[in-house]
Amino acid sequence: MLIIYRIYQLLVAYPLIILATALTALVTIVGCFLGNGHVWGYYPGKCWSWFVIRILLLPIKVEGRENLQPGKSYVFAANHQGAFDIFMIYGFLGRNFKWMMKQSLRKIPLVGKACEAAHHIFVDKRSASKIKKTIDEARQTLKNGMSLVIFPEGARTFTGHMGVFRRGAFMLADELQLPIVPVTINGSFDVMPRTRDLKWARWHRLRLTIHAPIMPISQGPDNIKFLEQQSYEVIMNGLVPQYQGFEYNPDQ
């Protein structure tokens, strides 16, 4: 079955994924130029991500959408297991949102331009003024029910285990007094860990767990620490036992 699955990827899935990626980027760029960026910046990417999961025949289970209120802005914080985290969240979270992503992703041909057109937020850490600009962009984004998705670890795991969380997401949630929604990703590491980027995908079940929102308890350092610690604990407890427990990530 492994050989058949790889032949299927080579002859069917990967060619269609490459074509779909290029078309999605072009549709996003043109659509955002001509029309509503919140629509064209979300739905093409959502359909593309759904297609990638389905064309690779990966079963996915989504839990916890009932925890979210319609029309409310959230800061979603998820663990970062692998490349398929993007497809799982974009395709199956069920909320219009903007990504907060690494500045380096802007350089990816077509995809980087599409992310710019969709007004996703690139984290620029080259100076204090650049960081402030990033936070200002995020502040403007989180209006009228728009949400933000962040990977607080800042880098994909090498082992499937979680590393430390950076405080940026929780500082933003504290400043705007928004709830943090912890999201646990399971299975992405088993499909394609970062040590096997752009190689064969392994067939594995995926699960996306949307936990109950964590509401601010105050404003300031105590609230930031509370949101960070509670989110970390909730996400960790949602992992399968194999990947529970902290492991140092040298890339953080």
Secondary structure, DSSP 8 states (H G I E B T S, - for coil): -HHHHHHHIIIIIHHHHHHHHHHHHHHHHHHHHHS-HHHHTTHHHHHHHHHHHHHTT--EEEE-GGGS-TT---EEEE---STHHHHHHHHHS-S-EEEEEEGGGGGSTTHHHHHHHTT-EEE--SSHHHHHHHHHHHHHHS-TT-EEEE-TTSS--SSSSB----SHHHHHHHHHT--EEEEEEESHHHH--GGGTTS------EEEEE---B--SSSSHHHHHHHHHHHHHHHHHHS-GGG-SB---TT-
